[in-house]
Amino acid sequence: MWFVVVVAIGAGYSLLATVGGGVTVMVIGLVAGALVGACSAVYLLVRGEHHAIKAAFPKAPSQYDAELTGRAEKYANALGIAPPTVYRFEGEGPNVAALPWADGSAVMVSSAAQYGLTPGELDSLMALQLSLLHHPKARRNRRAVVASNLVIGFVAAFWLTAVAIGAATSGEGMPRLIIGVFMTIGAVALLVQLRRRIRWGWGLLSDGVAVATTRHPGPLVHGLRRVASHNGDPVPTKAWLGQGDHYWVVPVRKHSSSSLEVNGTEVSKASTEMLNDGELLMRASLVEDVCVRAGPATKARWDEAAAVFRGLTRGAAEWSAAPGEVDGVVVTILGMVNDDIGPVHGSWVEGQPPPWPPPVR
């Protein structure tokens, strides 16, 4: 569906550029525009991930960590993948990423994650991201997610090119510009809706991989809840539009907020922090129900997510309403409220962690 929409958008803009030039010119333009749209869609699906990978690396300098690399080798062998190289960087937000590397894969760990999580929690989060990086279905879905994030820039290029060609051939630049503005608004709105569905599918797949590849679910459950409890700025990367989110445990897109009003009354309100924390808490709840309590992994369990997020957004818009909850944890527009599961060692960034486990007295 996404591929067909991009092809149709390319054909629509070529029609805008050639309208009034005769039937033959318009037919040629439609075919050429459809081919341009198809080529753009293929390029984004094939090469888009290459650009996303470069943008997803943290801006802070990273350094090789021998101790974490040694730990990663053990569970990489259990997952049946090549051992990764682990790098640590200074960052106030607890986060972990797995990225393709020249000799296999690289795991990026923030200092906050190293200082604020237990070894078991950190290992489980690294294993989760490595599983998502190498899982066959996840790799296919990741291409679609990246392409859906990057396509809006191509739509803007289509619009400007169509207006320029139309103005040069017929001299009617202003009418085409106005029509092109409305076409672009409609195309972007359609692509945003499609992107939501694609990202929703990626979220379901991520949850499924977390359940399928978890050997020690307890630390993963606690690790996901612990990183959700930190409310602050995301890890600085070049991927501020979200094209690098799927490589990280906590999305690294630039934080923003939105609201919906009906007849002057605000009916829903959301923020990046709210949705990120809600997603992490729901994934932790799913892993706990299926892997710890041996519950069924049914589709109905995932369908509950839509109702949960609607409750969060409605509660944020109506201050008199009960605050939204995810698995018993309050989540507001500022993120997760219950901070009693914060960093293990009392700080996400300061000092060195004490010996773990604690010495026996």
C-alpha positions as CSV (number, residue, x, y, z in Angstrom):
1,M,0.0,0.0,0.0
2,W,2.8,2.4,0.9
3,F,4.6,1.7,-2.4
4,V,1.4,2.3,-4.4
5,V,0.7,5.6,-2.6
6,V,4.2,6.9,-3.4
7,V,3.8,6.0,-7.1
8,A,0.4,7.7,-7.2
9,I,1.9,10.8,-5.6
10,G,4.6,11.0,-8.2
11,A,2.0,10.6,-11.0
12,G,-0.2,13.3,-9.4
13,Y,2.6,15.9,-9.3
14,S,3.7,15.1,-12.9
15,L,0.1,15.7,-13.9
16,L,0.2,19.1,-12.1
17,A,3.4,20.0,-14.1
18,T,2.0,18.9,-17.5
19,V,-1.7,19.9,-17.3
20,G,-2.6,22.1,-20.2
21,G,0.1,20.7,-22.5
22,G,-2.1,18.4,-24.5
23,V,-3.2,14.8,-24.0
24,T,0.0,13.2,-25.2
25,V,2.2,15.4,-22.9
26,M,0.0,14.6,-20.0
27,V,0.1,10.9,-20.6
28,I,3.9,10.9,-20.9
29,G,4.0,13.0,-17.8
30,L,1.8,10.6,-15.8
31,V,4.0,7.6,-16.9
32,A,7.2,9.5,-16.1
33,G,5.9,10.7,-12.7
34,A,4.8,7.2,-11.8
35,L,8.3,5.9,-12.7
36,V,9.9,8.6,-10.6
37,G,7.7,7.7,-7.7
38,A,8.4,4.0,-8.0
39,C,12.2,4.6,-8.3
40,S,12.0,6.9,-5.2
41,A,10.1,4.2,-3.2
42,V,12.6,1.5,-4.2
43,Y,15.5,3.7,-3.3
44,L,14.1,4.5,0.1
45,L,13.4,0.8,0.8
46,V,16.9,-0.3,-0.3
47,R,19.2,2.6,0.7
48,G,17.1,4.5,3.2
49,E,18.4,2.3,6.1
50,H,21.9,3.3,5.2
51,H,21.1,6.9,5.8
52,A,19.2,6.1,9.0
53,I,22.1,4.1,10.5
54,K,24.5,7.1,10.1
55,A,22.0,9.4,11.7
56,A,21.2,7.0,14.6
57,F,24.8,7.1,16.0
58,P,25.1,9.2,19.1
59,K,26.7,12.6,18.8
60,A,28.8,12.1,21.9
61,P,32.2,10.5,21.4
62,S,32.2,6.8,22.2
63,Q,34.9,4.5,23.5
64,Y,35.4,0.7,23.4
65,D,34.4,-1.1,26.5
66,A,36.2,-4.4,27.0
67,E,34.1,-5.5,30.0
68,L,30.8,-5.0,28.3
69,T,32.0,-6.6,25.1
70,G,33.0,-9.7,27.0
71,R,29.6,-9.9,28.5
72,A,27.8,-9.4,25.2
73,E,29.8,-12.3,23.6
74,K,28.1,-14.8,26.0
75,Y,24.5,-14.0,25.0
76,A,25.3,-13.3,21.4
77,N,26.4,-16.9,21.1
78,A,23.1,-18.0,22.7
79,L,21.2,-15.9,20.1
80,G,23.2,-17.5,17.3
81,I,24.7,-14.2,16.1
82,A,28.3,-12.9,15.8
83,P,29.6,-11.3,19.0
84,P,29.1,-7.5,18.8
85,T,31.6,-4.8,19.9
86,V,30.2,-2.6,22.7
87,Y,31.0,1.1,23.0
88,R,30.1,3.4,25.8
89,F,29.3,7.1,25.5
90,E,28.5,9.9,28.0
91,G,24.8,10.5,28.2
92,E,22.3,11.5,30.9
93,G,19.5,9.4,29.4
94,P,19.7,5.6,30.1
95,N,19.6,4.0,26.6
96,V,21.0,1.2,24.5
97,A,21.3,0.7,20.8
98,A,22.4,-2.0,18.4
99,L,23.6,-0.8,15.0
100,P,25.2,-2.6,12.0
101,W,28.9,-2.3,12.0
102,A,31.7,-3.1,9.5
103,D,32.6,-6.4,11.1
104,G,29.1,-7.3,12.3
105,S,27.3,-5.1,14.8
106,A,28.0,-2.5,17.4
107,V,26.1,-1.9,20.7
108,M,26.1,1.6,22.0
109,V,25.5,2.0,25.8
110,S,25.1,5.3,27.5
111,S,26.9,6.0,30.8
112,A,23.5,6.5,32.5
113,A,22.5,3.0,31.5
114,Q,25.8,1.5,32.7
115,Y,25.6,3.4,36.1
116,G,21.8,3.2,36.6
117,L,20.9,-0.4,35.7
118,T,21.9,-3.7,37.2
119,P,24.2,-5.9,35.1
120,G,21.3,-8.3,34.4
121,E,19.0,-5.4,33.2
122,L,21.7,-3.9,31.0
123,D,22.5,-7.3,29.5
124,S,18.8,-8.0,28.7
125,L,18.4,-4.7,27.0
126,M,21.5,-5.2,24.9
127,A,20.3,-8.7,24.0
128,L,16.8,-7.3,23.0
129,Q,18.3,-4.7,20.6
130,L,20.6,-7.3,19.1
131,S,17.7,-9.6,18.5
132,L,15.7,-6.9,16.8
133,L,18.8,-6.0,14.7
134,H,19.3,-9.5,13.3
135,H,15.7,-10.9,13.3
136,P,14.8,-11.6,9.7
137,K,11.2,-10.2,9.9
138,A,12.5,-7.2,11.9
139,R,15.0,-6.4,9.2
140,R,12.3,-6.3,6.6
141,N,9.9,-4.2,8.6
142,R,12.7,-1.8,9.6
143,R,13.2,-0.9,5.9
144,A,9.5,0.1,5.7
145,V,9.7,2.1,8.9
146,V,12.8,4.0,7.7
147,A,11.2,4.6,4.2
148,S,8.0,5.9,5.8
149,N,10.0,8.4,7.8
150,L,12.1,9.7,4.9
151,V,9.5,9.9,2.1
152,I,8.0,13.3,3.2
153,G,11.2,15.0,2.0
154,F,10.8,13.4,-1.4
155,V,7.2,14.7,-1.5
156,A,8.5,18.2,-1.0
157,A,11.0,17.7,-3.8
158,F,8.2,16.4,-6.1
159,W,6.1,19.5,-5.3
160,L,8.9,22.0,-6.1
161,T,10.0,20.2,-9.2
162,A,6.4,20.1,-10.6
163,V,5.8,23.8,-9.9
164,A,9.1,24.7,-11.6
165,I,8.4,22.6,-14.7
166,G,4.8,23.9,-15.0
167,A,5.9,27.6,-14.6
168,A,8.7,27.2,-17.2
169,T,6.5,25.5,-19.8
170,S,3.3,27.5,-19.4
171,G,4.2,30.5,-17.3
172,E,1.4,29.7,-14.8
173,G,3.6,29.4,-11.8
174,M,1.3,30.9,-9.1
175,P,-1.8,28.8,-9.8
176,R,0.3,25.6,-9.8
177,L,2.0,26.7,-6.6
178,I,-1.3,27.1,-4.8
179,I,-2.7,23.8,-6.1
180,G,0.6,22.1,-5.2
181,V,0.3,23.4,-1.6
182,F,-3.0,21.7,-1.1
183,M,-1.8,18.5,-2.9
184,T,1.2,18.4,-0.6
185,I,-0.9,18.9,2.5
186,G,-3.1,16.0,1.5
187,A,-0.2,13.8,0.5
188,V,1.6,14.4,3.7
189,A,-1.5,13.7,5.8
190,L,-2.0,10.4,4.0
191,L,1.6,9.4,4.4
192,V,1.4,10.3,8.1
193,Q,-1.5,7.9,8.6
194,L,0.2,5.2,6.7
195,R,3.4,5.8,8.8
196,R,1.4,5.3,12.0
197,R,0.2,2.0,10.8
198,I,3.7,0.9,9.8
199,R,5.1,2.0,13.1
200,W,2.3,0.2,15.0
201,G,3.3,-3.0,13.1
202,W,6.9,-2.4,14.1
203,G,5.8,-2.1,17.7
204,L,3.9,-5.4,17.6
205,L,6.9,-7.1,16.0
206,S,9.3,-5.6,18.6
207,D,7.1,-7.0,21.4
208,G,7.0,-10.4,19.7
209,V,10.8,-10.5,19.4
210,A,11.1,-9.5,23.0
211,V,8.9,-12.4,24.0
212,A,10.5,-14.9,21.6
213,T,14.1,-14.2,22.4
214,T,13.9,-13.7,26.2
215,R,16.0,-16.2,28.2
216,H,15.8,-14.3,31.5
217,P,12.6,-12.3,31.4
218,G,12.8,-10.8,34.9
219,P,15.7,-8.5,34.2
220,L,14.2,-7.4,30.9
221,V,10.9,-6.5,32.6
222,H,12.7,-4.4,35.3
223,G,15.1,-2.9,32.7
224,L,12.3,-1.6,30.5
225,R,10.4,-0.1,33.4
226,R,13.6,1.5,34.8
227,V,14.5,3.3,31.5
228,A,10.8,4.4,31.3
229,S,11.1,6.0,34.7
230,H,13.7,8.5,33.5
231,N,12.0,11.6,32.1
232,G,14.4,13.8,30.2
233,D,16.0,14.8,26.9
234,P,16.6,11.9,24.4
235,V,20.1,10.8,23.5
236,P,21.5,13.5,21.1
237,T,21.7,12.0,17.5
238,K,21.1,13.4,14.0
239,A,18.0,11.2,13.8
240,W,15.7,13.8,15.4
241,L,12.8,13.0,13.1
242,G,12.6,9.4,14.3
243,Q,14.4,7.6,11.5
244,G,16.8,6.1,14.1
245,D,14.2,5.2,16.8
246,H,14.0,1.5,16.0
247,Y,17.7,1.0,16.8
248,W,17.3,2.2,20.4
249,V,15.4,1.0,23.4
250,V,14.1,4.5,24.1
251,P,13.3,6.5,20.9
252,V,15.7,9.3,20.2
253,R,13.4,11.6,18.2
254,K,13.1,15.2,19.3
255,H,10.4,15.6,22.0
256,S,7.2,17.3,20.9
257,S,3.6,17.5,21.9
258,S,0.2,17.7,20.1
259,S,-3.4,18.1,21.0
260,L,-6.8,17.7,19.3
261,E,-9.7,20.1,19.7
262,V,-13.4,19.5,18.8
263,N,-15.7,22.6,18.8
264,G,-13.1,24.5,20.9
265,T,-12.8,21.7,23.5
266,E,-9.6,19.8,23.9
267,V,-10.4,16.1,23.7
268,S,-6.9,14.6,23.6
269,K,-3.3,15.6,24.3
270,A,-0.1,13.6,23.8
271,S,3.6,14.1,24.0
272,T,6.6,12.1,22.9
273,E,7.6,11.4,26.5
274,M,4.1,10.1,27.3
275,L,3.9,7.7,24.3
276,N,7.5,6.5,24.7
277,D,7.0,5.6,28.4
278,G,3.6,4.0,27.7
279,E,5.1,1.8,25.0
280,L,8.0,0.7,27.2
281,L,5.7,-0.1,30.1
282,M,3.3,-2.1,27.9
283,R,6.2,-4.1,26.4
284,A,7.4,-4.8,30.0
285,S,3.9,-5.9,30.9
286,L,3.6,-8.2,27.9
287,V,7.0,-9.9,28.6
288,E,6.0,-10.3,32.2
289,D,2.6,-11.8,31.4
290,V,3.9,-14.2,28.8
291,C,7.4,-15.2,29.9
292,V,7.2,-14.8,33.7
293,R,3.6,-15.8,34.4
294,A,3.2,-18.2,31.4
295,G,0.2,-16.4,30.1
296,P,-1.0,-16.6,26.5
297,A,0.4,-14.4,23.8
298,T,-2.9,-13.6,22.0
299,K,-3.7,-10.9,19.5
300,A,-6.3,-9.6,21.9
301,R,-3.5,-8.8,24.3
302,W,-1.9,-6.5,21.7
303,D,-5.3,-5.0,20.7
304,E,-5.6,-3.6,24.2
305,A,-2.8,-1.1,23.5
306,A,-5.0,1.2,21.4
307,A,-7.5,1.6,24.3
308,V,-4.6,2.2,26.7
309,F,-3.1,5.0,24.6
310,R,-6.6,6.6,24.1
311,G,-7.0,6.6,27.9
312,L,-3.6,8.3,28.3
313,T,-4.3,11.1,25.7
314,R,-7.8,11.8,27.1
315,G,-6.6,11.9,30.7
316,A,-3.9,14.4,29.7
317,A,-6.4,16.7,27.9
318,E,-9.0,16.7,30.7
319,W,-7.4,17.7,34.0
320,S,-10.5,16.7,36.0
321,A,-10.3,13.2,34.6
322,A,-8.4,10.3,36.3
323,P,-4.8,10.2,35.1
324,G,-3.9,7.6,32.5
325,E,-2.4,4.4,33.7
326,V,-0.3,1.6,32.0
327,D,-0.2,-1.6,34.0
328,G,-1.0,0.3,37.2
329,V,1.7,3.0,36.6
330,V,0.5,6.6,36.1
331,V,1.7,8.3,32.9
332,T,1.1,12.0,32.2
333,I,2.1,14.4,29.5
334,L,5.5,14.7,31.3
335,G,6.0,10.9,31.2
336,M,6.0,8.2,33.8
337,V,5.1,9.5,37.3
338,N,6.1,6.6,39.5
339,D,9.8,7.1,39.9
340,D,10.3,4.6,42.7
341,I,12.2,2.3,40.3
342,G,14.8,4.9,39.3
343,P,18.5,4.2,39.0
344,V,19.9,1.4,41.0
345,H,23.0,3.3,42.3
346,G,21.2,6.5,43.1
347,S,22.3,8.5,40.0
348,W,22.1,8.0,36.3
349,V,25.4,9.7,35.6
350,E,27.6,10.5,38.6
351,G,30.5,8.4,39.8
352,Q,31.4,4.7,39.4
353,P,28.9,2.0,40.3
354,P,29.7,0.0,43.4
355,P,30.7,-3.7,43.1
356,W,27.9,-5.9,41.9
357,P,26.7,-8.0,43.4
358,P,27.5,-6.4,46.8
359,P,30.3,-8.0,48.7
360,V,29.4,-10.6,51.3
361,R,30.0,-9.5,54.9
